[in-house]
Amino acid sequence: MVTLPGVIVEELSDDDKKAANAAVVHGSKLKEMEEHDIDQLLVNHEEIVFARTSPQQKLIIVEAFQRAGQIVAVTGDGVNDSPALKKADIGIAMGIAGSDVSKEAADMILLDDNFASIVTGVEEGRLIFDNLKKSIAYTLTSNIPEISPFLFFIILSIPLPLGTVRRQFRHLCFSFSFPLSLSK
């Protein structure tokens, strides 16, 4: 048993390994594992740390997670990381330390090489997506009552309550301010 400040690390038996929620897999152990073993590792553990893996092993890990139906994001900075960056659902290259080849293969480049930027980017993206949904919902709900009188005029020959010029003036005055307030 190895003791670190605040952490106790123990070697587990095979039965205990299956019961554990988290696992650490060293690159040398990953090299010995077959495809089925990696798939079982992903099924049996909620949290997995892969340490000291080679670029080829990164690609194997990406493929295993994709076989399990997961969306995979991979970070890399070298030429050797390019296959894993390309294969992943989201390839993330380092902007400062990254090679040009890894930047070309990636979907996203971290300009400051700070992993916290990924979290910030995801939060901003979700905020934009929510605001877009609100704007679309507003536009649809506000335009249905506007088009209804014209449909009744065409289908049922009911006279229009507002003339075309008045309707366009009302649309011009009110249709821009409300969606803009939803986007904040």
Salt bridges, closest charged atoms under 4 A:
GLU35 OE1 - ARG67 NH1 3.89
ASP39 OD1 - ARG67 NH2 2.88
ASP81 OD1 - LYS58 NZ 3.54
ASP130 OD1 - LYS133 NZ 3.99
GLU146 OE1 - ARG167 NH2 3.48
GLU146 OE2 - ARG170 NH2 2.66
GLU146 OE1 - HIS171 ND1 3.03
